[in-house]
Amino acid sequence: MEYLVGKGKEKREALDGVILQGGVSDREAWEDFAKEGEKKEALEQAIKHTKELIDAGKGKEILSTEDNVVLKEMGGPLNAYRAHSLLAKGGDDDYFSSDLSDEQFTKTFGRIPRTTPVCFLLGSEDPYIPDSVDREALLERWTKIMRGRGRIVDDVDGGVIPGAHHNLEDDPEHVVEDLVQRVCGFVTGLEESRAWKNVGSHL
């Protein structure tokens, strides 16, 4: 998403097509992880602390993971800016959260280049998507927003893959084959015809 709509996108080479497989919200995943108790307090503190560092011009400062279970679970050295982007609502990496408004989605999905078809793929069993999120409804929102601004979405091959986890690791062969067929269908459509761009929603 950053490549497509982020700062400096005008200078980047155009893409023939994009598959957004497993496009999940890091923020919602961490909120789900830290729903209550000590974890919730740690998440709130991490967001507050990183915002303070950024405001003080210290966005590149590497964070200590001591005494904060959320930052510890995130793993690896993270600077304040990166952590805030992942954890805070409206952060620079907050592209996929289900609680964002249509107006906010329009500023991201609605700005994907008109010449770049997109195929959205989510797993029905992706553990990083909270149970409260309606996956199909979310894809439908993204699709509606993109098409409303003249963008191209392949929802013939795109959609929610039954039984699929985030990276399909250890998923049954038929689930992986489902993904492969969808990817091949999208790529073939790019090479042969884009007739599917006018097809109604199949979600």
N, C-alpha and C positions, 0 to 999 in steps of 0.2 A: 504493500500500500504506500509505503514511504517513497518508493521508486516512482510510483504512478502519480501521486498527488502531493508529495512533499516538496519542500523548498528546493528550487533549482530544477524542477521537473522538465521545464522547457528545454533545457540543455541536454537532457538524457535521450538516448536513442529510443525511438518508438518501438513498441512491442506488437507482434502480430496477434497475440492473444495471451490471456492470463488465466491460470487455474488457481483459485484461492481454496486450497484444501486445508481443512482444519483451521480456518480463520476464527479463532476464539478470542474472547476477551481475557487478557491477563488480569485486569482489574477485578472482574467478576469472579474469576477463579480464585484469586487471593481473598476476596471478600467471603467466598464460600468456605475457604479453608479456615478463615479467622472469624467465624460467625459469633463467637461468644468468649467470655472469660478473658484469660491472659492473652490469648492470641488476638482477640479483637482490640484490646488495649494496645498491644504491640503494633498492630497495623495502623491505628490512629496516630500513635506516637511517631511511627516511621514517616507517615505522610506529612505530619506537622514539622518534624525535624528537617526533612529534605526540602520542604518549601522555604523554611527559614534560611537554610544554607544557600539556596538558589537566589533568594531575595538579597542575600548579603554578597552576591557575586562569587559564591563558592560552589557552584554547581558541579565542578569537576573533582571536588573533594571525595576521596574514597571513604565509604562508610564503615564504621565498626559494627560487627555483628554481635558483639557482646551485649547480653541483656535484652536482646530483641529477637524473639523466636521467628518472626516473619522474615527479617533480613537474613537471619541464619539459614532459613529454609530456602531462600532464593538462591543461595550458593554463589561461590566465586566473588571476586572483588567487584563491587558496584559503586559508581559515583552517585552523588545526590541527584543529579539530573536524570540519570537512567532509572533509578529506583522510583523517583516521583513520576516519571513518564508511564511506568508500568502500574503503579498503585493508585494514583489519584484520578478522580473523575475529571475528564477533560484533559488529561495528560497527553503529551504528544504521541503516545502509542495507544491511546484509547480509541481505537477505530471500530471495534466490533461489539461493544457492550449493548445489551438489549434495552437498557433503560435510557439510552441516548434518544433525543428527539429526532423527528424527521428532518427538521431544520439542520441539526448537527450532521446527520448522515448525508444530507445534500451537499454539505461542504467537503465531504470526502468522496463517497461513492458517486455523487453527482458530478464530480470533477475528473473522474477517470476519462481519459481521451475517448472521443467518439469513435475513433478508428480502432480501438482495442476491445475486442469481444472478451467477455468475462464468463467464467464457469465457476459457480460456487459449489463446494462440496463439504458437507459436515457429516460426522459419524453419529449415528443414533445413540451410541454408547460412549461418546467422548467424555472422559471423566473430568475434563476441565470446563465443561459447560454445566452450570448448576441445573438441578432437576426442575427448578422453577421456570427455566427458559424454554419456550416453545420454539424448537429449532426450525420447523417448517415456516412458522409465522415470521420468524426473523429473516429467513432467506426471502420470503415474499416481500417484506418491507424493502430490503436492499434492491430487489429486482424492480419493484414498482418505482422507487426513487430514480434508479438509473434509467429506466425506460421513459420515465416522465421528462427526463432531460436529454432524450435522444441518444442514450447510450445503448450498447448491445449486450444482452445477457442470454446465454444458452441455458435455458432451464429444461431442455429436453434431456441433455446429458447431466446437467447439474441437479443438485437436490440433496436430500438426506440419505445416506447410505445405511440401510438396515444392518444392525449388528456390528458396525465399524467403530473402533476406538480411535484415539487421536492420530496415532501413526500406524495403525493397523497391525502393530507387532503382536504376534501370536493369535491373530484373528483367523478364523477358518478360511480355507482356500476359496470357497464360494464368495466370501465377503471381499477378499482381495481381488478376485476376478471381476466382481461388480465394479470396483474402482477402476480397474484396468480398462474395462469396456467403455466406461464413461469418459475416461481420458482419451482413449482412441477415437471415440465418437466425436469429441470436441475438436481434436487435432485434425481429423479427417474433414470435418466441416469447414475448418479454416482453409484447408488445401483445395477442397473441391467446390464447396458452395456454402453460402451463408444464409440459405433459405430459412434456417431455423430461427433467425433473428426476428422473424415476424410471427413466430408461433406464440400462442397464448400461454399463460402460466400453466405448468404441469405439476406445480407443487401441491 
